[in-house]
Amino acid sequence: MSDMFLSAEEITSMTSRVQHAAQIRALRSMGIEHRRRADGSVAVLRAHVEQAFGAAAAAKRKKTPTEPNWEQ
């Protein structure tokens, strides 16, 4: 898979569940969007997880330096 989706190991680590149905229940309880693949495994977008947990906002804040406005 690509970095667009969480790996099976990352989903297992995030949910503390091995069975796909249990992973889906855990993801629903956390409010994480997901899809069930044809083989029964779970697909989760990495960007959604980062957004849900605030990692994307934290990275965005780091990129914009704040400086005082000395002209006021």
N, CA, C and O atoms as a Tripos MOL2 file, in Angstrom:
@<TRIPOS>MOLECULE
protein
  288   287    72     0     0
PROTEIN
NO_CHARGES

@<TRIPOS>ATOM
      1 N           0.8380   -1.1930    0.0000 N.3       1 MET1
      2 CA          0.0000    0.0000    0.0000 C.3       1 MET1
      3 C           0.8750    1.2470    0.0000 C.2       1 MET1
      4 O           2.0950    1.1760    0.1530 O.2       1 MET1
      5 N           0.2410    2.3510   -0.1700 N.am      2 SER2
      6 CA          0.9700    3.6120   -0.1830 C.3       2 SER2
      7 C           0.8600    4.2940    1.1730 C.2       2 SER2
      8 O           0.1790    3.8000    2.0720 O.2       2 SER2
      9 N           1.5160    5.4060    1.3120 N.am      3 ASP3
     10 CA          1.4380    6.1790    2.5500 C.3       3 ASP3
     11 C           0.1040    6.8950    2.6860 C.2       3 ASP3
     12 O          -0.1530    7.5230    3.7140 O.2       3 ASP3
     13 N          -0.7510    6.8150    1.6710 N.am      4 MET4
     14 CA         -2.0560    7.4590    1.7390 C.3       4 MET4
     15 C          -2.9360    6.7830    2.7970 C.2       4 MET4
     16 O          -3.7600    7.4360    3.4370 O.2       4 MET4
     17 N          -2.7520    5.4690    2.9720 N.am      5 PHE5
     18 CA         -3.5620    4.7030    3.9120 C.3       5 PHE5
     19 C          -2.7000    4.1850    5.0560 C.2       5 PHE5
     20 O          -1.5050    3.9450    4.8850 O.2       5 PHE5
     21 N          -3.3120    4.0150    6.2190 N.am      6 LEU6
     22 CA         -2.6140    3.3820    7.3300 C.3       6 LEU6
     23 C          -2.3600    1.9290    6.9810 C.2       6 LEU6
     24 O          -3.1670    1.3060    6.2910 O.2       6 LEU6
     25 N          -1.2570    1.3880    7.4460 N.am      7 SER7
     26 CA         -0.9640   -0.0330    7.2380 C.3       7 SER7
     27 C          -1.8230   -0.8650    8.1920 C.2       7 SER7
     28 O          -2.3850   -0.3430    9.1550 O.2       7 SER7
     29 N          -1.9130   -2.1500    7.9120 N.am      8 ALA8
     30 CA         -2.6710   -3.0560    8.7790 C.3       8 ALA8
     31 C          -2.1150   -3.0200   10.2000 C.2       8 ALA8
     32 O          -2.8730   -3.0720   11.1690 O.2       8 ALA8
     33 N          -0.7880   -2.9310   10.3200 N.am      9 GLU9
     34 CA         -0.1520   -2.8750   11.6400 C.3       9 GLU9
     35 C          -0.5160   -1.5790   12.3650 C.2       9 GLU9
     36 O          -0.7410   -1.5880   13.5760 O.2       9 GLU9
     37 N          -0.5740   -0.4790   11.6410 N.am     10 GLU10
     38 CA         -0.9320    0.7930   12.2610 C.3      10 GLU10
     39 C          -2.3820    0.7920   12.7410 C.2      10 GLU10
     40 O          -2.6880    1.3370   13.8020 O.2      10 GLU10
     41 N          -3.2670    0.1840   11.9650 N.am     11 ILE11
     42 CA         -4.6760    0.0930   12.3730 C.3      11 ILE11
     43 C          -4.8030   -0.7810   13.6100 C.2      11 ILE11
     44 O          -5.5480   -0.4540   14.5350 O.2      11 ILE11
     45 N          -4.0730   -1.8950   13.6280 N.am     12 THR12
     46 CA         -4.0900   -2.7710   14.8000 C.3      12 THR12
     47 C          -3.5560   -2.0370   16.0240 C.2      12 THR12
     48 O          -4.1180   -2.1540   17.1130 O.2      12 THR12
     49 N          -2.4900   -1.2920   15.8550 N.am     13 SER13
     50 CA         -1.9110   -0.5320   16.9680 C.3      13 SER13
     51 C          -2.8660    0.5550   17.4440 C.2      13 SER13
     52 O          -3.0220    0.7650   18.6470 O.2      13 SER13
     53 N          -3.4910    1.2330   16.5210 N.am     14 MET14
     54 CA         -4.3990    2.3330   16.8680 C.3      14 MET14
     55 C          -5.6360    1.8440   17.6030 C.2      14 MET14
     56 O          -6.0990    2.4920   18.5410 O.2      14 MET14
     57 N          -6.1720    0.7060   17.1830 N.am     15 THR15
     58 CA         -7.4260    0.2110   17.7430 C.3      15 THR15
     59 C          -7.2280   -0.8030   18.8680 C.2      15 THR15
     60 O          -8.1590   -1.0720   19.6280 O.2      15 THR15
     61 N          -6.0460   -1.3580   18.9790 N.am     16 SER16
     62 CA         -5.7650   -2.4680   19.9080 C.3      16 SER16
     63 C          -6.6650   -3.6640   19.6300 C.2      16 SER16
     64 O          -7.0240   -4.4180   20.5350 O.2      16 SER16
     65 N          -7.0190   -3.8200   18.3680 N.am     17 ARG17
     66 CA         -7.8750   -4.9270   17.9420 C.3      17 ARG17
     67 C          -7.2670   -5.5970   16.7260 C.2      17 ARG17
     68 O          -6.6480   -4.9390   15.8900 O.2      17 ARG17
     69 N          -7.4460   -6.9310   16.6240 N.am     18 VAL18
     70 CA         -6.9070   -7.6940   15.5080 C.3      18 VAL18
     71 C          -7.9960   -8.0100   14.4870 C.2      18 VAL18
     72 O          -7.7600   -7.9180   13.2820 O.2      18 VAL18
     73 N          -9.1660   -8.3750   14.9500 N.am     19 GLN19
     74 CA        -10.2570   -8.7220   14.0450 C.3      19 GLN19
     75 C         -10.8050   -7.4640   13.3840 C.2      19 GLN19
     76 O         -10.9460   -6.4200   14.0210 O.2      19 GLN19
     77 N         -11.1110   -7.5840   12.0940 N.am     20 HIS20
     78 CA        -11.5600   -6.4260   11.3240 C.3      20 HIS20
     79 C         -12.8500   -5.8170   11.8800 C.2      20 HIS20
     80 O         -12.9770   -4.5940   11.9460 O.2      20 HIS20
     81 N         -13.7960   -6.6510   12.2740 N.am     21 ALA21
     82 CA        -15.0600   -6.1280   12.8240 C.3      21 ALA21
     83 C         -14.8060   -5.3380   14.1040 C.2      21 ALA21
     84 O         -15.4220   -4.2970   14.3310 O.2      21 ALA21
     85 N         -13.9030   -5.8320   14.9310 N.am     22 ALA22
     86 CA        -13.5680   -5.1260   16.1730 C.3      22 ALA22
     87 C         -12.8300   -3.8230   15.8730 C.2      22 ALA22
     88 O         -13.0310   -2.8240   16.5630 O.2      22 ALA22
     89 N         -11.9790   -3.8280   14.8490 N.am     23 GLN23
     90 CA        -11.2920   -2.5990   14.4520 C.3      23 GLN23
     91 C         -12.2990   -1.5480   14.0050 C.2      23 GLN23
     92 O         -12.1720   -0.3730   14.3460 O.2      23 GLN23
     93 N         -13.3030   -1.9750   13.2380 N.am     24 ILE24
     94 CA        -14.3280   -1.0470   12.7590 C.3      24 ILE24
     95 C         -15.0980   -0.4500   13.9260 C.2      24 ILE24
     96 O         -15.3730    0.7500   13.9310 O.2      24 ILE24
     97 N         -15.4490   -1.2620   14.9110 N.am     25 ARG25
     98 CA        -16.1480   -0.7370   16.0930 C.3      25 ARG25
     99 C         -15.2970    0.2920   16.8200 C.2      25 ARG25
    100 O         -15.8010    1.3310   17.2470 O.2      25 ARG25
    101 N         -14.0140    0.0060   16.9590 N.am     26 ALA26
    102 CA        -13.1140    0.9370   17.6460 C.3      26 ALA26
    103 C         -12.9640    2.2300   16.8480 C.2      26 ALA26
    104 O         -12.9710    3.3160   17.4260 O.2      26 ALA26
    105 N         -12.8300    2.1230   15.5390 N.am     27 LEU27
    106 CA        -12.6980    3.3170   14.7040 C.3      27 LEU27
    107 C         -13.9610    4.1640   14.7690 C.2      27 LEU27
    108 O         -13.8800    5.3910   14.8340 O.2      27 LEU27
    109 N         -15.1220    3.5260   14.7510 N.am     28 ARG28
    110 CA        -16.3830    4.2740   14.8650 C.3      28 ARG28
    111 C         -16.4470    5.0130   16.1920 C.2      28 ARG28
    112 O         -16.8780    6.1650   16.2420 O.2      28 ARG28
    113 N         -16.0240    4.3600   17.2590 N.am     29 SER29
    114 CA        -16.0940    5.0070   18.5750 C.3      29 SER29
    115 C         -15.1480    6.2040   18.6640 C.2      29 SER29
    116 O         -15.3870    7.1300   19.4390 O.2      29 SER29
    117 N         -14.0720    6.1870   17.8710 N.am     30 MET30
    118 CA        -13.1330    7.3040   17.8450 C.3      30 MET30
    119 C         -13.5210    8.3670   16.8230 C.2      30 MET30
    120 O         -12.9040    9.4310   16.7650 O.2      30 MET30
    121 N         -14.5370    8.0840   16.0220 N.am     31 GLY31
    122 CA        -14.9600    9.0360   15.0020 C.3      31 GLY31
    123 C         -14.0490    9.0600   13.7880 C.2      31 GLY31
    124 O         -13.9700   10.0730   13.0920 O.2      31 GLY31
    125 N         -13.3690    7.9690   13.5300 N.am     32 ILE32
    126 CA        -12.4430    7.8800   12.4050 C.3      32 ILE32
    127 C         -13.1620    7.2950   11.1980 C.2      32 ILE32
    128 O         -13.7230    6.2010   11.2690 O.2      32 ILE32
    129 N         -13.1420    8.0360   10.0830 N.am     33 GLU33
    130 CA        -13.7380    7.5540    8.8370 C.3      33 GLU33
    131 C         -12.9340    6.3720    8.3180 C.2      33 GLU33
    132 O         -11.7060    6.3610    8.4050 O.2      33 GLU33
    133 N         -13.6180    5.3940    7.7860 N.am     34 HIS34
    134 CA        -12.9630    4.1910    7.2800 C.3      34 HIS34
    135 C         -13.8590    3.5340    6.2330 C.2      34 HIS34
    136 O         -15.0370    3.8680    6.1060 O.2      34 HIS34
    137 N         -13.2920    2.6150    5.5030 N.am     35 ARG35
    138 CA        -14.0270    1.8220    4.5310 C.3      35 ARG35
    139 C         -13.5960    0.3740    4.6720 C.2      35 ARG35
    140 O         -12.4450    0.0810    4.9950 O.2      35 ARG35
    141 N         -14.5270   -0.5150    4.4280 N.am     36 ARG36
    142 CA        -14.2140   -1.9420    4.4330 C.3      36 ARG36
    143 C         -13.8820   -2.3620    3.0080 C.2      36 ARG36
    144 O         -14.6530   -2.1060    2.0840 O.2      36 ARG36
    145 N         -12.7490   -2.9980    2.8370 N.am     37 ARG37
    146 CA        -12.3310   -3.4840    1.5240 C.3      37 ARG37
    147 C         -13.0730   -4.7770    1.1900 C.2      37 ARG37
    148 O         -13.7200   -5.3740    2.0510 O.2      37 ARG37
    149 N         -12.9720   -5.2000   -0.0640 N.am     38 ALA38
    150 CA        -13.6490   -6.4170   -0.5250 C.3      38 ALA38
    151 C         -13.1760   -7.6590    0.2440 C.2      38 ALA38
    152 O         -13.9430   -8.6040    0.4280 O.2      38 ALA38
    153 N         -11.9340   -7.6580    0.6830 N.am     39 ASP39
    154 CA        -11.4190   -8.8140    1.4300 C.3      39 ASP39
    155 C         -11.7450   -8.7410    2.9250 C.2      39 ASP39
    156 O         -11.3530   -9.6260    3.6860 O.2      39 ASP39
    157 N         -12.4570   -7.6950    3.3480 N.am     40 GLY40
    158 CA        -12.8470   -7.5630    4.7470 C.3      40 GLY40
    159 C         -11.9190   -6.6990    5.5730 C.2      40 GLY40
    160 O         -12.2580   -6.3190    6.6940 O.2      40 GLY40
    161 N         -10.7430   -6.3800    5.0330 N.am     41 SER41
    162 CA         -9.8130   -5.5350    5.7740 C.3      41 SER41
    163 C         -10.3200   -4.0970    5.7830 C.2      41 SER41
    164 O         -11.2720   -3.7580    5.0800 O.2      41 SER41
    165 N          -9.6790   -3.2670    6.5780 N.am     42 VAL42
    166 CA        -10.1410   -1.8990    6.8030 C.3      42 VAL42
    167 C          -9.1710   -0.9100    6.1610 C.2      42 VAL42
    168 O          -7.9550   -1.0510    6.2870 O.2      42 VAL42
    169 N          -9.7180    0.0880    5.4730 N.am     43 ALA43
    170 CA         -8.9110    1.1530    4.8810 C.3      43 ALA43
    171 C          -9.1870    2.4500    5.6340 C.2      43 ALA43
    172 O         -10.3390    2.8430    5.8200 O.2      43 ALA43
    173 N          -8.1120    3.1080    6.0630 N.am     44 VAL44
    174 CA         -8.2220    4.3670    6.7930 C.3      44 VAL44
    175 C          -7.2420    5.3590    6.1710 C.2      44 VAL44
    176 O          -6.0550    5.0670    6.0270 O.2      44 VAL44
    177 N          -7.7520    6.5280    5.8070 N.am     45 LEU45
    178 CA         -6.8830    7.5530    5.2460 C.3      45 LEU45
    179 C          -5.9910    8.1440    6.3350 C.2      45 LEU45
    180 O          -6.4700    8.5500    7.3930 O.2      45 LEU45
    181 N          -4.7040    8.1850    6.0630 N.am     46 ARG46
    182 CA         -3.7440    8.7360    7.0100 C.3      46 ARG46
    183 C          -4.0490   10.2130    7.3050 C.2      46 ARG46
    184 O          -3.9440   10.6530    8.4500 O.2      46 ARG46
    185 N          -4.4240   10.9700    6.2710 N.am     47 ALA47
    186 CA         -4.7080   12.3920    6.4510 C.3      47 ALA47
    187 C          -5.8780   12.6120    7.4040 C.2      47 ALA47
    188 O          -5.8740   13.5640    8.1850 O.2      47 ALA47
    189 N          -6.8840   11.7330    7.3430 N.am     48 HIS48
    190 CA         -8.0320   11.8910    8.2440 C.3      48 HIS48
    191 C          -7.6160   11.6540    9.6940 C.2      48 HIS48
    192 O          -8.0340   12.3860   10.5920 O.2      48 HIS48
    193 N          -6.8040   10.6440    9.9150 N.am     49 VAL49
    194 CA         -6.3480   10.3550   11.2800 C.3      49 VAL49
    195 C          -5.5150   11.5200   11.8070 C.2      49 VAL49
    196 O          -5.6770   11.9340   12.9560 O.2      49 VAL49
    197 N          -4.6260   12.0470   10.9700 N.am     50 GLU50
    198 CA         -3.8070   13.1780   11.3980 C.3      50 GLU50
    199 C          -4.6760   14.3870   11.7180 C.2      50 GLU50
    200 O          -4.4190   15.1030   12.6850 O.2      50 GLU50
    201 N          -5.6940   14.6120   10.9120 N.am     51 GLN51
    202 CA         -6.6010   15.7330   11.1640 C.3      51 GLN51
    203 C          -7.4070   15.5040   12.4330 C.2      51 GLN51
    204 O          -7.5610   16.4190   13.2420 O.2      51 GLN51
    205 N          -7.9220   14.2940   12.6170 N.am     52 ALA52
    206 CA         -8.7470   13.9810   13.7810 C.3      52 ALA52
    207 C          -7.9650   14.1070   15.0880 C.2      52 ALA52
    208 O          -8.5210   14.5030   16.1120 O.2      52 ALA52
    209 N          -6.6870   13.7730   15.0490 N.am     53 PHE53
    210 CA         -5.8700   13.8260   16.2550 C.3      53 PHE53
    211 C          -5.0920   15.1310   16.3860 C.2      53 PHE53
    212 O          -4.3190   15.2990   17.3290 O.2      53 PHE53
    213 N          -5.2910   16.0520   15.4490 N.am     54 GLY54
    214 CA         -4.6720   17.3650   15.5490 C.3      54 GLY54
    215 C          -3.2500   17.4570   15.0600 C.2      54 GLY54
    216 O          -2.6260   18.5060   15.2190 O.2      54 GLY54
    217 N          -2.7080   16.4100   14.4750 N.am     55 ALA55
    218 CA         -1.3210   16.4570   14.0020 C.3      55 ALA55
    219 C          -1.1730   17.4090   12.8310 C.2      55 ALA55
    220 O          -0.1590   18.0990   12.7240 O.2      55 ALA55
    221 N          -2.1510   17.4610   11.9600 N.am     56 ALA56
    222 CA         -2.0740   18.3500   10.8010 C.3      56 ALA56
    223 C          -2.0910   19.8120   11.2560 C.2      56 ALA56
    224 O          -1.3580   20.6380   10.7130 O.2      56 ALA56
    225 N          -2.9060   20.1280   12.2300 N.am     57 ALA57
    226 CA         -2.9780   21.5030   12.7360 C.3      57 ALA57
    227 C          -1.6780   21.8930   13.4290 C.2      57 ALA57
    228 O          -1.2170   23.0260   13.2960 O.2      57 ALA57
    229 N          -1.0880   20.9620   14.1640 N.am     58 ALA58
    230 CA          0.1690   21.2520   14.8500 C.3      58 ALA58
    231 C           1.2850   21.4950   13.8480 C.2      58 ALA58
    232 O           2.1020   22.3960   14.0390 O.2      58 ALA58
    233 N           1.3310   20.7040   12.7840 N.am     59 ALA59
    234 CA          2.3580   20.8940   11.7600 C.3      59 ALA59
    235 C           2.1620   22.2260   11.0470 C.2      59 ALA59
    236 O           3.1300   22.9100   10.7150 O.2      59 ALA59
    237 N           0.9170   22.5830   10.8180 N.am     60 LYS60
    238 CA          0.6360   23.8470   10.1460 C.3      60 LYS60
    239 C           1.0490   25.0230   11.0340 C.2      60 LYS60
    240 O           1.5830   26.0130   10.5340 O.2      60 LYS60
    241 N           0.8100   24.9270   12.3270 N.am     61 ARG61
    242 CA          1.1950   26.0040   13.2450 C.3      61 ARG61
    243 C           2.7000   26.1760   13.2840 C.2      61 ARG61
    244 O           3.1830   27.3030   13.3870 O.2      61 ARG61
    245 N           3.4500   25.0970   13.2040 N.am     62 LYS62
    246 CA          4.8990   25.1780   13.2670 C.3      62 LYS62
    247 C           5.4790   25.9000   12.0650 C.2      62 LYS62
    248 O           6.5220   26.5440   12.1800 O.2      62 LYS62
    249 N           4.8330   25.8090   10.9220 N.am     63 LYS63
    250 CA          5.3590   26.4000    9.7100 C.3      63 LYS63
    251 C           5.2060   27.9090    9.6640 C.2      63 LYS63
    252 O           5.9340   28.5760    8.9290 O.2      63 LYS63
    253 N           4.2830   28.4610   10.4270 N.am     64 THR64
    254 CA          4.0730   29.9000   10.3860 C.3      64 THR64
    255 C           4.6880   30.5460   11.6170 C.2      64 THR64
    256 O           4.1320   30.4720   12.7130 O.2      64 THR64
    257 N           5.8460   31.1820   11.4270 N.am     65 PRO65
    258 CA          6.4800   31.8420   12.5740 C.3      65 PRO65
    259 C           5.6840   33.0680   12.9960 C.2      65 PRO65
    260 O           5.1330   33.7890   12.1640 O.2      65 PRO65
    261 N           5.6380   33.2820   14.2740 N.am     66 THR66
    262 CA          4.9350   34.4610   14.7810 C.3      66 THR66
    263 C           5.9640   35.4420   15.3270 C.2      66 THR66
    264 O           6.8450   35.0880   16.1110 O.2      66 THR66
    265 N           5.8220   36.6570   14.8940 N.am     67 GLU67
    266 CA          6.7240   37.7080   15.3510 C.3      67 GLU67
    267 C           5.8810   38.8790   15.8420 C.2      67 GLU67
    268 O           4.8040   39.1350   15.3040 O.2      67 GLU67
    269 N           6.3550   39.5840   16.8470 N.am     68 PRO68
    270 CA          5.6020   40.7450   17.3170 C.3      68 PRO68
    271 C           5.6110   41.8570   16.2750 C.2      68 PRO68
    272 O           6.5620   42.0070   15.5080 O.2      68 PRO68
    273 N           4.5550   42.6130   16.2660 N.am     69 ASN69
    274 CA          4.4600   43.7780   15.3740 C.3      69 ASN69
    275 C           5.0060   44.9860   16.1460 C.2      69 ASN69
    276 O           4.3140   45.5370   17.0020 O.2      69 ASN69
    277 N           6.2230   45.3910   15.8490 N.am     70 TRP70
    278 CA          6.8820   46.4680   16.5680 C.3      70 TRP70
    279 C           6.4110   47.8480   16.1190 C.2      70 TRP70
    280 O           6.7670   48.8490   16.7420 O.2      70 TRP70
    281 N           5.6310   47.9190   15.0680 N.am     71 GLU71
    282 CA          5.1980   49.2130   14.5310 C.3      71 GLU71
    283 C           3.9760   49.7640   15.2390 C.2      71 GLU71
    284 O           3.5790   50.8910   14.9420 O.2      71 GLU71
    285 N           3.3750   49.0610   16.1290 N.am     72 GLN72
    286 CA          2.1690   49.5540   16.8200 C.3      72 GLN72
    287 C           2.5000   50.2090   18.1170 C.2      72 GLN72
    288 O           1.6040   50.6760   18.8200 O.2      72 GLN72
@<TRIPOS>BOND
     1     1     2 1
     2     2     3 1
     3     3     4 2
     4     3     5 am
     5     5     6 1
     6     6     7 1
     7     7     8 2
     8     7     9 am
     9     9    10 1
    10    10    11 1
    11    11    12 2
    12    11    13 am
    13    13    14 1
    14    14    15 1
    15    15    16 2
    16    15    17 am
    17    17    18 1
    18    18    19 1
    19    19    20 2
    20    19    21 am
    21    21    22 1
    22    22    23 1
    23    23    24 2
    24    23    25 am
    25    25    26 1
    26    26    27 1
    27    27    28 2
    28    27    29 am
    29    29    30 1
    30    30    31 1
    31    31    32 2
    32    31    33 am
    33    33    34 1
    34    34    35 1
    35    35    36 2
    36    35    37 am
    37    37    38 1
    38    38    39 1
    39    39    40 2
    40    39    41 am
    41    41    42 1
    42    42    43 1
    43    43    44 2
    44    43    45 am
    45    45    46 1
    46    46    47 1
    47    47    48 2
    48    47    49 am
    49    49    50 1
    50    50    51 1
    51    51    52 2
    52    51    53 am
    53    53    54 1
    54    54    55 1
    55    55    56 2
    56    55    57 am
    57    57    58 1
    58    58    59 1
    59    59    60 2
    60    59    61 am
    61    61    62 1
    62    62    63 1
    63    63    64 2
    64    63    65 am
    65    65    66 1
    66    66    67 1
    67    67    68 2
    68    67    69 am
    69    69    70 1
    70    70    71 1
    71    71    72 2
    72    71    73 am
    73    73    74 1
    74    74    75 1
    75    75    76 2
    76    75    77 am
    77    77    78 1
    78    78    79 1
    79    79    80 2
    80    79    81 am
    81    81    82 1
    82    82    83 1
    83    83    84 2
    84    83    85 am
    85    85    86 1
    86    86    87 1
    87    87    88 2
    88    87    89 am
    89    89    90 1
    90    90    91 1
    91    91    92 2
    92    91    93 am
    93    93    94 1
    94    94    95 1
    95    95    96 2
    96    95    97 am
    97    97    98 1
    98    98    99 1
    99    99   100 2
   100    99   101 am
   101   101   102 1
   102   102   103 1
   103   103   104 2
   104   103   105 am
   105   105   106 1
   106   106   107 1
   107   107   108 2
   108   107   109 am
   109   109   110 1
   110   110   111 1
   111   111   112 2
   112   111   113 am
   113   113   114 1
   114   114   115 1
   115   115   116 2
   116   115   117 am
   117   117   118 1
   118   118   119 1
   119   119   120 2
   120   119   121 am
   121   121   122 1
   122   122   123 1
   123   123   124 2
   124   123   125 am
   125   125   126 1
   126   126   127 1
   127   127   128 2
   128   127   129 am
   129   129   130 1
   130   130   131 1
   131   131   132 2
   132   131   133 am
   133   133   134 1
   134   134   135 1
   135   135   136 2
   136   135   137 am
   137   137   138 1
   138   138   139 1
   139   139   140 2
   140   139   141 am
   141   141   142 1
   142   142   143 1
   143   143   144 2
   144   143   145 am
   145   145   146 1
   146   146   147 1
   147   147   148 2
   148   147   149 am
   149   149   150 1
   150   150   151 1
   151   151   152 2
   152   151   153 am
   153   153   154 1
   154   154   155 1
   155   155   156 2
   156   155   157 am
   157   157   158 1
   158   158   159 1
   159   159   160 2
   160   159   161 am
   161   161   162 1
   162   162   163 1
   163   163   164 2
   164   163   165 am
   165   165   166 1
   166   166   167 1
   167   167   168 2
   168   167   169 am
   169   169   170 1
   170   170   171 1
   171   171   172 2
   172   171   173 am
   173   173   174 1
   174   174   175 1
   175   175   176 2
   176   175   177 am
   177   177   178 1
   178   178   179 1
   179   179   180 2
   180   179   181 am
   181   181   182 1
   182   182   183 1
   183   183   184 2
   184   183   185 am
   185   185   186 1
   186   186   187 1
   187   187   188 2
   188   187   189 am
   189   189   190 1
   190   190   191 1
   191   191   192 2
   192   191   193 am
   193   193   194 1
   194   194   195 1
   195   195   196 2
   196   195   197 am
   197   197   198 1
   198   198   199 1
   199   199   200 2
   200   199   201 am
   201   201   202 1
   202   202   203 1
   203   203   204 2
   204   203   205 am
   205   205   206 1
   206   206   207 1
   207   207   208 2
   208   207   209 am
   209   209   210 1
   210   210   211 1
   211   211   212 2
   212   211   213 am
   213   213   214 1
   214   214   215 1
   215   215   216 2
   216   215   217 am
   217   217   218 1
   218   218   219 1
   219   219   220 2
   220   219   221 am
   221   221   222 1
   222   222   223 1
   223   223   224 2
   224   223   225 am
   225   225   226 1
   226   226   227 1
   227   227   228 2
   228   227   229 am
   229   229   230 1
   230   230   231 1
   231   231   232 2
   232   231   233 am
   233   233   234 1
   234   234   235 1
   235   235   236 2
   236   235   237 am
   237   237   238 1
   238   238   239 1
   239   239   240 2
   240   239   241 am
   241   241   242 1
   242   242   243 1
   243   243   244 2
   244   243   245 am
   245   245   246 1
   246   246   247 1
   247   247   248 2
   248   247   249 am
   249   249   250 1
   250   250   251 1
   251   251   252 2
   252   251   253 am
   253   253   254 1
   254   254   255 1
   255   255   256 2
   256   255   257 am
   257   257   258 1
   258   258   259 1
   259   259   260 2
   260   259   261 am
   261   261   262 1
   262   262   263 1
   263   263   264 2
   264   263   265 am
   265   265   266 1
   266   266   267 1
   267   267   268 2
   268   267   269 am
   269   269   270 1
   270   270   271 1
   271   271   272 2
   272   271   273 am
   273   273   274 1
   274   274   275 1
   275   275   276 2
   276   275   277 am
   277   277   278 1
   278   278   279 1
   279   279   280 2
   280   279   281 am
   281   281   282 1
   282   282   283 1
   283   283   284 2
   284   283   285 am
   285   285   286 1
   286   286   287 1
   287   287   288 2
@<TRIPOS>SUBSTRUCTURE
     1 MET1         2 RESIDUE 1 A MET
     2 SER2         6 RESIDUE 1 A SER
     3 ASP3        10 RESIDUE 1 A ASP
     4 MET4        14 RESIDUE 1 A MET
     5 PHE5        18 RESIDUE 1 A PHE
     6 LEU6        22 RESIDUE 1 A LEU
     7 SER7        26 RESIDUE 1 A SER
     8 ALA8        30 RESIDUE 1 A ALA
     9 GLU9        34 RESIDUE 1 A GLU
    10 GLU10       38 RESIDUE 1 A GLU
    11 ILE11       42 RESIDUE 1 A ILE
    12 THR12       46 RESIDUE 1 A THR
    13 SER13       50 RESIDUE 1 A SER
    14 MET14       54 RESIDUE 1 A MET
    15 THR15       58 RESIDUE 1 A THR
    16 SER16       62 RESIDUE 1 A SER
    17 ARG17       66 RESIDUE 1 A ARG
    18 VAL18       70 RESIDUE 1 A VAL
    19 GLN19       74 RESIDUE 1 A GLN
    20 HIS20       78 RESIDUE 1 A HIS
    21 ALA21       82 RESIDUE 1 A ALA
    22 ALA22       86 RESIDUE 1 A ALA
    23 GLN23       90 RESIDUE 1 A GLN
    24 ILE24       94 RESIDUE 1 A ILE
    25 ARG25       98 RESIDUE 1 A ARG
    26 ALA26      102 RESIDUE 1 A ALA
    27 LEU27      106 RESIDUE 1 A LEU
    28 ARG28      110 RESIDUE 1 A ARG
    29 SER29      114 RESIDUE 1 A SER
    30 MET30      118 RESIDUE 1 A MET
    31 GLY31      122 RESIDUE 1 A GLY
    32 ILE32      126 RESIDUE 1 A ILE
    33 GLU33      130 RESIDUE 1 A GLU
    34 HIS34      134 RESIDUE 1 A HIS
    35 ARG35      138 RESIDUE 1 A ARG
    36 ARG36      142 RESIDUE 1 A ARG
    37 ARG37      146 RESIDUE 1 A ARG
    38 ALA38      150 RESIDUE 1 A ALA
    39 ASP39      154 RESIDUE 1 A ASP
    40 GLY40      158 RESIDUE 1 A GLY
    41 SER41      162 RESIDUE 1 A SER
    42 VAL42      166 RESIDUE 1 A VAL
    43 ALA43      170 RESIDUE 1 A ALA
    44 VAL44      174 RESIDUE 1 A VAL
    45 LEU45      178 RESIDUE 1 A LEU
    46 ARG46      182 RESIDUE 1 A ARG
    47 ALA47      186 RESIDUE 1 A ALA
    48 HIS48      190 RESIDUE 1 A HIS
    49 VAL49      194 RESIDUE 1 A VAL
    50 GLU50      198 RESIDUE 1 A GLU
    51 GLN51      202 RESIDUE 1 A GLN
    52 ALA52      206 RESIDUE 1 A ALA
    53 PHE53      210 RESIDUE 1 A PHE
    54 GLY54      214 RESIDUE 1 A GLY
    55 ALA55      218 RESIDUE 1 A ALA
    56 ALA56      222 RESIDUE 1 A ALA
    57 ALA57      226 RESIDUE 1 A ALA
    58 ALA58      230 RESIDUE 1 A ALA
    59 ALA59      234 RESIDUE 1 A ALA
    60 LYS60      238 RESIDUE 1 A LYS
    61 ARG61      242 RESIDUE 1 A ARG
    62 LYS62      246 RESIDUE 1 A LYS
    63 LYS63      250 RESIDUE 1 A LYS
    64 THR64      254 RESIDUE 1 A THR
    65 PRO65      258 RESIDUE 1 A PRO
    66 THR66      262 RESIDUE 1 A THR
    67 GLU67      266 RESIDUE 1 A GLU
    68 PRO68      270 RESIDUE 1 A PRO
    69 ASN69      274 RESIDUE 1 A ASN
    70 TRP70      278 RESIDUE 1 A TRP
    71 GLU71      282 RESIDUE 1 A GLU
    72 GLN72      286 RESIDUE 1 A GLN
